[in-house]
Amino acid sequence: MELRKTLTGYFQSRRMISPRMISSPHKLLDKTLWIFPLASFFVVWETVVQLGILSANVTPPPSKVVIVLFHCVRDFTFLSRMLHSFINLTTGIFIALFIAAPLAICTGLKNRVDLTLTPTVMLCGSLPDLALLPLFVYWFGAGSVAAILMAAICAFFPIYFTIREGVKEIPADYFHVSMVFKASKFDILRKIVLPATFPNAVTGLRLAFDFVWEVVLAIEIIARVAGIGWLINFSVESGSIELAFASIMAIGVMALMIDRLVFGTLEERIRRWV
């Protein structure tokens, strides 16, 4: 009980469980501020195309793109391609999390392990990830396996380094306190390490999600994987520019929804983590 009270002060100092932050009267306004620059972008885009500064054949106005997107979301084939890409992406990210999190916690807690392992991870992270794609396609074929493996490799590094940094930021005094109260390693992991690294893990997952979308789309275009990336490439090659822009907009809408509903919710829960 005393250990819990002591650690609670630490997490309160990191502004992780402040009720006032959650009940702020400007909470709703803060959550909707992002709408204004986004709406401005679409207004400028529509105006530029309508004035003829950009050709509608090259860059269709957002009004037409939204109409095409409205018809696409009622098409099962389009939705199945979106779902296919999303499954490949999330599967790769969870594989990366499963591997990166334990390694990051070990390197964060043990300097000797950190000095041994992290330089190799940094070296691998500096290599061009897409250079491995031809090998994966050769080994596993041009399908979802290659896309999932590439997604896992690309997601590994932001997850690893953010969690590792979170472990290293834990003050050594809290480990000393846990030793005084004779806490088990499991209690240290559950009451100190995991709460302290959870915000970093969310940040790593958010970075991985944003980055891996680009990688998955590139893989689907290059390796001809049956996903939304393939549809974008096919639309451009066949001259259906509106469909290509609608597919890109659909990805943006999905990414925005997940960022607001999933990661935004997790960030609020972090403030109440004890």
C-alpha positions in Angstrom: 0.0 0.0 0.0 2.8 2.4 0.9 4.6 1.5 -2.4 1.4 2.3 -4.3 1.1 5.8 -2.6 4.7 6.6 -3.3 4.4 5.7 -6.9 1.2 7.6 -7.3 3.0 10.8 -6.5 5.4 10.1 -9.3 2.7 9.6 -11.9 0.9 12.7 -10.7 4.1 14.6 -11.2 4.1 13.5 -14.8 0.6 14.8 -15.2 -0.8 11.4 -16.0 -3.8 11.3 -13.6 -4.9 14.9 -13.2 -8.7 15.1 -13.1 -8.7 18.8 -13.9 -7.1 18.0 -17.3 -9.9 15.7 -18.1 -12.7 18.0 -17.0 -11.4 21.1 -18.7 -14.2 23.4 -19.9 -12.4 23.9 -23.2 -12.1 20.1 -23.8 -14.6 20.1 -26.6 -13.1 23.1 -28.3 -9.6 21.6 -28.1 -10.9 18.4 -29.7 -12.4 20.2 -32.7 -9.6 22.7 -33.5 -8.2 20.4 -36.1 -11.3 20.8 -38.2 -10.6 24.4 -39.1 -7.3 24.0 -40.9 -8.6 20.8 -42.6 -11.7 22.7 -43.8 -9.6 25.6 -45.0 -7.4 23.2 -47.1 -10.5 21.8 -48.9 -11.9 25.2 -49.5 -8.6 26.4 -51.0 -8.4 23.2 -53.1 -11.9 23.6 -54.4 -11.3 27.3 -55.2 -8.1 26.7 -57.0 -9.6 24.0 -59.3 -12.8 26.0 -59.9 -10.8 29.1 -61.0 -8.9 26.9 -63.4 -5.5 27.4 -61.8 -5.3 23.6 -61.6 -6.9 21.4 -64.3 -9.8 19.3 -63.1 -8.5 16.5 -65.3 -5.2 16.4 -63.3 -6.5 17.3 -59.9 -10.3 16.9 -59.5 -12.1 19.2 -57.0 -12.9 17.8 -53.6 -16.6 18.1 -54.3 -16.3 15.4 -57.0 -13.9 13.3 -55.0 -16.4 13.2 -52.1 -19.2 12.1 -54.5 -17.0 9.3 -55.8 -16.0 8.3 -52.3 -19.7 8.2 -51.3 -20.4 5.7 -54.1 -17.2 3.7 -53.2 -18.2 3.1 -49.6 -21.3 1.3 -50.8 -19.1 -1.0 -53.0 -18.2 -4.2 -51.3 -15.0 -4.6 -53.4 -13.7 -1.2 -52.4 -14.4 -1.9 -48.7 -12.8 -5.3 -48.9 -9.6 -3.7 -50.3 -9.6 -1.1 -47.5 -10.1 -3.8 -44.9 -7.4 -6.0 -46.5 -4.8 -3.2 -46.3 -5.9 -2.3 -42.7 -5.5 -5.9 -41.6 -2.1 -6.2 -43.1 -1.1 -3.0 -41.4 -2.4 -3.8 -37.9 -1.1 -7.3 -38.0 2.4 -6.1 -38.8 2.2 -3.4 -36.0 1.0 -5.9 -33.4 3.8 -8.3 -34.4 6.3 -5.5 -34.0 4.8 -4.5 -30.6 5.0 -8.1 -29.4 8.7 -8.3 -30.3 9.9 -4.7 -29.6 8.2 -4.1 -26.2 10.1 -6.8 -24.2 13.4 -5.9 -25.9 12.9 -2.2 -25.2 12.1 -2.9 -21.5 15.2 -5.1 -21.1 17.5 -2.5 -22.8 15.9 0.3 -20.8 16.4 -1.5 -17.5 19.9 -3.0 -18.1 22.6 -0.7 -19.4 24.8 -3.7 -20.5 22.0 -5.1 -22.6 21.4 -1.7 -24.0 25.0 -1.2 -25.0 25.0 -4.6 -26.6 21.7 -4.6 -28.5 20.7 -1.0 -29.3 23.6 -0.2 -31.7 22.6 -3.2 -33.8 19.0 -2.1 -33.7 20.1 1.4 -34.8 22.2 0.0 -37.6 19.2 -2.1 -38.9 16.9 0.9 -38.6 19.2 3.0 -40.8 18.9 0.5 -43.6 16.3 1.1 -46.4 13.4 -1.1 -45.4 11.9 -1.3 -48.9 15.1 -2.9 -50.1 14.0 -6.1 -48.4 10.7 -6.2 -50.3 12.1 -8.0 -53.4 13.5 -10.7 -51.1 10.3 -11.1 -49.2 8.3 -11.3 -52.5 10.8 -13.9 -53.8 10.6 -15.9 -50.5 6.9 -15.7 -49.7 5.3 -14.5 -53.0 3.5 -11.3 -53.9 0.8 -11.4 -51.2 -0.2 -10.4 -47.7 2.7 -12.2 -46.0 5.3 -9.9 -47.6 3.2 -6.9 -46.7 2.8 -8.0 -43.1 6.5 -8.7 -42.6 7.4 -5.3 -44.1 4.9 -3.6 -41.9 6.3 -5.4 -38.8 9.9 -4.4 -39.7 9.0 -0.8 -40.3 6.8 -0.5 -37.1 9.5 -2.2 -34.9 11.8 0.8 -34.7 9.5 3.6 -33.5 7.9 1.3 -31.0 11.3 0.0 -29.7 12.9 3.4 -29.3 9.9 5.2 -27.7 9.4 2.4 -25.1 13.1 2.2 -24.4 13.2 5.9 -23.8 10.2 5.7 -21.4 11.9 3.0 -19.3 15.1 5.1 -19.1 13.1 8.2 -17.9 11.9 6.4 -14.8 13.8 7.8 -11.8 16.1 5.3 -10.1 14.7 6.3 -6.7 11.4 4.5 -7.5 13.3 1.3 -8.0 15.1 1.9 -4.7 11.8 2.4 -3.0 10.5 -0.9 -4.5 13.5 -2.7 -3.1 12.9 -1.2 0.3 9.4 -2.5 0.3 10.7 -5.8 -1.1 8.5 -5.7 -4.1 8.7 -8.6 -6.5 9.9 -8.2 -10.1 6.3 -8.7 -11.2 5.1 -5.9 -9.0 7.9 -3.6 -10.3 6.9 -4.4 -13.8 3.2 -3.9 -13.2 3.3 -0.8 -10.9 6.4 1.0 -12.2 7.6 0.0 -15.6 4.3 -0.5 -17.4 2.5 2.6 -16.2 5.6 4.7 -17.0 6.1 3.3 -20.4 2.5 3.2 -21.5 2.5 6.8 -22.8 5.6 6.1 -24.8 4.1 2.9 -26.2 1.0 4.9 -27.3 3.3 7.4 -29.0 5.3 4.6 -30.7 2.2 2.9 -31.9 0.8 6.3 -33.3 4.1 6.9 -35.1 4.2 3.4 -36.4 0.6 3.6 -37.6 1.2 6.8 -39.5 4.4 5.6 -41.1 3.4 2.0 -41.9 0.4 3.2 -43.9 2.8 4.7 -46.4 4.9 1.5 -46.5 1.9 -0.8 -46.9 0.6 1.3 -49.8 4.0 1.2 -51.4 4.2 -2.5 -51.0 0.8 -3.0 -52.5 1.7 -0.9 -55.5 5.1 -2.5 -56.1 4.2 -6.1 -55.2 0.7 -5.9 -56.6 -0.9 -6.9 -53.3 -4.7 -6.8 -53.5 -5.3 -3.8 -51.3 -6.2 -0.1 -51.5 -2.7 0.7 -52.7 -3.2 -1.5 -55.7 -6.5 0.2 -56.5 -4.9 3.6 -56.4 -2.2 2.5 -58.8 -4.8 0.8 -61.1 -7.0 3.9 -61.1 -4.1 6.2 -62.1 -3.0 3.8 -64.9 -6.6 3.5 -66.2 -7.2 7.3 -66.0 -9.8 7.2 -63.2 -8.2 10.1 -61.3 -11.3 10.7 -59.2 -11.3 7.1 -58.0 -7.6 7.4 -57.1 -8.2 10.6 -55.1 -11.3 9.0 -53.5 -9.2 6.1 -52.4 -6.5 8.4 -50.9 -9.2 10.4 -49.1 -10.7 7.2 -47.7 -7.3 6.3 -46.2 -7.1 9.7 -44.7 -10.5 9.5 -43.2 -9.8 6.0 -41.7 -6.4 7.2 -40.3 -8.0 10.3 -38.8 -10.8 8.3 -37.2 -8.4 5.8 -35.6 -6.1 8.6 -34.4 -9.0 10.5 -32.8 -11.0 7.5 -31.5 -8.3 5.1 -30.5 -5.1 7.1 -29.8 -7.0 10.1 -28.6 -8.9 8.0 -26.1 -5.8 6.2 -25.0 -4.1 9.5 -24.3 -7.0 10.6 -22.0 -6.8 7.3 -20.2 -3.1 7.8 -19.7 -3.8 10.8 -17.5 -5.8 8.6 -15.2 -3.3 5.8 -15.0 -2.3 4.9 -11.5 
